[in-house]
Amino acid sequence: MIKGIYTAGSGMMLQMARQDVVANNLANVNTTGFKKSSAVARAFPAMLMSRLGELDTSSEPPKPQKPVIIGYLGTGACVDGIITDNSLGNLKQTYLATDLALGTVDTYLVVETPNDIAYTRGGSLKINGDGLLTTNQGYPVLDDNYDYIYLEGEFAVDEMGYITDNGEEIARLMVVRFDNQEELEKLGGSLLITDQEPELVDVPEILSGYLEESNVVAVQEMVTLINVVRSYEALQKVIQSEDEALQTVLDEVGRI
């Protein structure tokens, strides 16, 4: 009974972790360039159950029998990891020069945050009062020399990432990729960090006047959330039943 409580408890903790992931996906359903995540579960090692103490009553005197194998019993589950779905989101045409979408799924813009260099697929850019090209959160977007990009007039960005300002080429956006996308760590607001060395992309396939929407499908996430809540409630009932059975055993033993 104690093992049953621990097994159900581990399942409840797993469902809580899944709920956190789903909630984060739903919170970013409208975040440009956001990639949804999923929690991957793994089972604890199963335990072999055997029935002991059986007697062969056909002989005189009765002889002990060999243990009878009942089968394997699961001992719980836990989160094995959080994986990210890097599939391309829908491309929405906005006709704004400051809106950029990356045509390939494994490429990122480079931005500078107060703490370190970060990477993003969120192409909803802005021009601040000083003419500096920034992300929607105000972080400077960097060119292929890790310099800031200042704009003065009408500008355009071609598919290779070259920026022209009043007809003059002034910079090229730095677009990079990584050997292992699974090592990218989410910071929030579609920003990512990693210790990997970035590789400059020669043909970034930038789409000017477009935005890549989040690849989160709200209906699917709501269905997943409902399943998580139901599983959590079922495990709660298991713990309540185990607790009641344990209390009954203690009461009966206490009378002896």
MARDOLO-501239 format. One record per residue (C-alpha): residue number from 1; residue in one letter; chain; x, y, z. Coordinates in steps of 0.5 Angstrom, whole numbers, plus 500, padded with zeros to 3 digits. Example, Ala and Ser with C-alpha at 12.3 -4.5 7.8 and 13.67 -1.06 7.14 Angstrom:
2
(1, A, A, (525, 491, 516));
(2, S, A, (527, 498, 514));
***
This chain:
256
(1, M, A, (500, 500, 500));
(2, I, A, (506, 505, 502));
(3, K, A, (509, 503, 495));
(4, G, A, (502, 505, 491));
(5, I, A, (502, 511, 495));
(6, Y, A, (509, 513, 492));
(7, T, A, (507, 510, 485));
(8, A, A, (501, 515, 485));
(9, G, A, (505, 521, 487));
(10, S, A, (510, 520, 482));
(11, G, A, (505, 520, 477));
(12, M, A, (502, 526, 480));
(13, M, A, (508, 530, 480));
(14, L, A, (509, 528, 472));
(15, Q, A, (502, 531, 471));
(16, M, A, (504, 537, 474));
(17, A, A, (510, 538, 470));
(18, R, A, (506, 536, 464));
(19, Q, A, (501, 542, 466));
(20, D, A, (507, 547, 466));
(21, V, A, (509, 545, 459));
(22, V, A, (502, 546, 456));
(23, A, A, (501, 552, 460));
(24, N, A, (507, 555, 457));
(25, N, A, (505, 553, 450));
(26, L, A, (498, 556, 451));
(27, A, A, (501, 563, 454));
(28, N, A, (505, 563, 448));
(29, V, A, (500, 562, 442));
(30, N, A, (501, 569, 440));
(31, T, A, (508, 569, 441));
(32, T, A, (512, 570, 434));
(33, G, A, (517, 565, 432));
(34, F, A, (515, 561, 439));
(35, K, A, (516, 553, 438));
(36, K, A, (512, 549, 443));
(37, S, A, (515, 544, 448));
(38, S, A, (513, 537, 450));
(39, A, A, (514, 533, 456));
(40, V, A, (517, 526, 455));
(41, A, A, (516, 521, 461));
(42, R, A, (520, 515, 463));
(43, A, A, (518, 509, 468));
(44, F, A, (522, 507, 474));
(45, P, A, (525, 500, 474));
(46, A, A, (519, 495, 474));
(47, M, A, (519, 491, 480));
(48, L, A, (518, 483, 480));
(49, M, A, (513, 480, 484));
(50, S, A, (513, 473, 487));
(51, R, A, (508, 470, 492));
(52, L, A, (512, 466, 498));
(53, G, A, (510, 462, 503));
(54, E, A, (506, 457, 499));
(55, L, A, (505, 450, 502));
(56, D, A, (504, 443, 498));
(57, T, A, (499, 440, 502));
(58, S, A, (499, 434, 498));
(59, S, A, (505, 431, 502));
(60, E, A, (505, 429, 509));
(61, P, A, (508, 433, 512));
(62, P, A, (507, 439, 508));
(63, K, A, (513, 442, 504));
(64, P, A, (514, 449, 502));
(65, Q, A, (513, 450, 494));
(66, K, A, (518, 455, 490));
(67, P, A, (516, 462, 490));
(68, V, A, (510, 463, 484));
(69, I, A, (512, 469, 480));
(70, I, A, (506, 474, 479));
(71, G, A, (509, 479, 474));
(72, Y, A, (512, 486, 474));
(73, L, A, (509, 492, 478));
(74, G, A, (511, 499, 475));
(75, T, A, (514, 503, 481));
(76, G, A, (512, 510, 478));
(77, A, A, (514, 515, 472));
(78, C, A, (518, 521, 472));
(79, V, A, (520, 527, 467));
(80, D, A, (525, 524, 462));
(81, G, A, (526, 531, 459));
(82, I, A, (523, 537, 455));
(83, I, A, (523, 537, 447));
(84, T, A, (522, 542, 443));
(85, D, A, (518, 542, 436));
(86, N, A, (522, 546, 431));
(87, S, A, (517, 545, 425));
(88, L, A, (516, 552, 422));
(89, G, A, (510, 556, 424));
(90, N, A, (505, 559, 419));
(91, L, A, (507, 565, 415));
(92, K, A, (503, 571, 416));
(93, Q, A, (504, 577, 411));
(94, T, A, (504, 584, 414));
(95, Y, A, (507, 588, 409));
(96, L, A, (512, 591, 414));
(97, A, A, (519, 592, 412));
(98, T, A, (521, 591, 420));
(99, D, A, (517, 584, 420));
(100, L, A, (522, 579, 418));
(101, A, A, (521, 571, 417));
(102, L, A, (526, 566, 417));
(103, G, A, (525, 561, 411));
(104, T, A, (528, 555, 414));
(105, V, A, (527, 551, 421));
(106, D, A, (534, 551, 424));
(107, T, A, (536, 559, 423));
(108, Y, A, (536, 564, 428));
(109, L, A, (537, 572, 428));
(110, V, A, (542, 574, 433));
(111, V, A, (541, 579, 438));
(112, E, A, (544, 582, 444));
(113, T, A, (541, 582, 451));
(114, P, A, (544, 585, 458));
(115, N, A, (547, 579, 460));
(116, D, A, (549, 575, 453));
(117, I, A, (548, 574, 446));
(118, A, A, (541, 571, 445));
(119, Y, A, (538, 568, 439));
(120, T, A, (531, 568, 436));
(121, R, A, (526, 567, 430));
(122, G, A, (521, 572, 433));
(123, G, A, (522, 577, 427));
(124, S, A, (517, 583, 429));
(125, L, A, (523, 588, 429));
(126, K, A, (522, 595, 431));
(127, I, A, (526, 602, 430));
(128, N, A, (527, 606, 436));
(129, G, A, (528, 613, 437));
(130, D, A, (536, 613, 436));
(131, G, A, (535, 609, 429));
(132, L, A, (537, 603, 432));
(133, L, A, (534, 596, 429));
(134, T, A, (531, 592, 435));
(135, T, A, (527, 586, 437));
(136, N, A, (520, 587, 440));
(137, Q, A, (523, 587, 447));
(138, G, A, (528, 593, 445));
(139, Y, A, (534, 588, 444));
(140, P, A, (539, 590, 439));
(141, V, A, (539, 586, 433));
(142, L, A, (546, 585, 430));
(143, D, A, (549, 584, 423));
(144, D, A, (554, 579, 421));
(145, N, A, (560, 583, 425));
(146, Y, A, (556, 583, 431));
(147, D, A, (555, 591, 430));
(148, Y, A, (549, 595, 432));
(149, I, A, (544, 596, 426));
(150, Y, A, (542, 604, 425));
(151, L, A, (537, 606, 420));
(152, E, A, (535, 613, 417));
(153, G, A, (530, 613, 412));
(154, E, A, (527, 607, 408));
(155, F, A, (530, 601, 408));
(156, A, A, (529, 594, 405));
(157, V, A, (532, 587, 407));
(158, D, A, (533, 582, 401));
(159, E, A, (533, 574, 402));
(160, M, A, (540, 574, 403));
(161, G, A, (540, 579, 409));
(162, Y, A, (543, 585, 406));
(163, I, A, (540, 591, 409));
(164, T, A, (539, 597, 404));
(165, D, A, (538, 604, 407));
(166, N, A, (535, 609, 402));
(167, G, A, (538, 605, 396));
(168, E, A, (545, 604, 400));
(169, E, A, (547, 597, 402));
(170, I, A, (549, 598, 410));
(171, A, A, (549, 592, 413));
(172, R, A, (548, 584, 413));
(173, L, A, (543, 581, 418));
(174, M, A, (547, 575, 422));
(175, V, A, (543, 569, 421));
(176, V, A, (546, 563, 424));
(177, R, A, (545, 555, 425));
(178, F, A, (547, 550, 430));
(179, D, A, (549, 543, 430));
(180, N, A, (544, 541, 436));
(181, Q, A, (538, 545, 436));
(182, E, A, (536, 541, 442));
(183, E, A, (541, 544, 447));
(184, L, A, (538, 551, 446));
(185, E, A, (535, 554, 452));
(186, K, A, (529, 558, 452));
(187, L, A, (529, 565, 456));
(188, G, A, (522, 567, 454));
(189, G, A, (519, 572, 449));
(190, S, A, (522, 567, 444));
(191, L, A, (529, 568, 446));
(192, L, A, (534, 562, 446));
(193, I, A, (541, 561, 449));
(194, T, A, (546, 556, 448));
(195, D, A, (554, 555, 449));
(196, Q, A, (555, 552, 442));
(197, E, A, (559, 556, 437));
(198, P, A, (554, 559, 432));
(199, E, A, (555, 557, 424));
(200, L, A, (554, 563, 419));
(201, V, A, (548, 562, 414));
(202, D, A, (550, 564, 407));
(203, V, A, (543, 563, 404));
(204, P, A, (538, 565, 410));
(205, E, A, (532, 565, 406));
(206, I, A, (529, 571, 409));
(207, L, A, (522, 573, 407));
(208, S, A, (521, 581, 408));
(209, G, A, (514, 583, 410));
(210, Y, A, (512, 576, 413));
(211, L, A, (512, 574, 420));
(212, E, A, (513, 567, 423));
(213, E, A, (507, 565, 427));
(214, S, A, (507, 560, 433));
(215, N, A, (507, 553, 432));
(216, V, A, (502, 552, 438));
(217, V, A, (496, 549, 436));
(218, A, A, (491, 552, 441));
(219, V, A, (486, 546, 441));
(220, Q, A, (491, 541, 441));
(221, E, A, (494, 544, 447));
(222, M, A, (487, 544, 451));
(223, V, A, (486, 537, 449));
(224, T, A, (492, 535, 452));
(225, L, A, (491, 540, 458));
(226, I, A, (484, 536, 459));
(227, N, A, (488, 529, 459));
(228, V, A, (493, 532, 464));
(229, V, A, (488, 534, 469));
(230, R, A, (484, 528, 469));
(231, S, A, (490, 523, 470));
(232, Y, A, (492, 528, 476));
(233, E, A, (485, 527, 479));
(234, A, A, (485, 519, 477));
(235, L, A, (492, 519, 481));
(236, Q, A, (489, 523, 487));
(237, K, A, (483, 518, 488));
(238, V, A, (488, 512, 488));
(239, I, A, (492, 515, 493));
(240, Q, A, (486, 516, 497));
(241, S, A, (484, 509, 496));
(242, E, A, (491, 507, 498));
(243, D, A, (491, 511, 505));
(244, E, A, (484, 509, 507));
(245, A, A, (486, 501, 506));
(246, L, A, (492, 503, 510));
(247, Q, A, (488, 506, 515));
(248, T, A, (484, 500, 516));
(249, V, A, (490, 496, 516));
(250, L, A, (493, 500, 522));
(251, D, A, (486, 500, 526));
(252, E, A, (485, 492, 525));
(253, V, A, (493, 491, 527));
(254, G, A, (491, 496, 533));
(255, R, A, (486, 492, 536));
(256, I, A, (490, 485, 536));
***
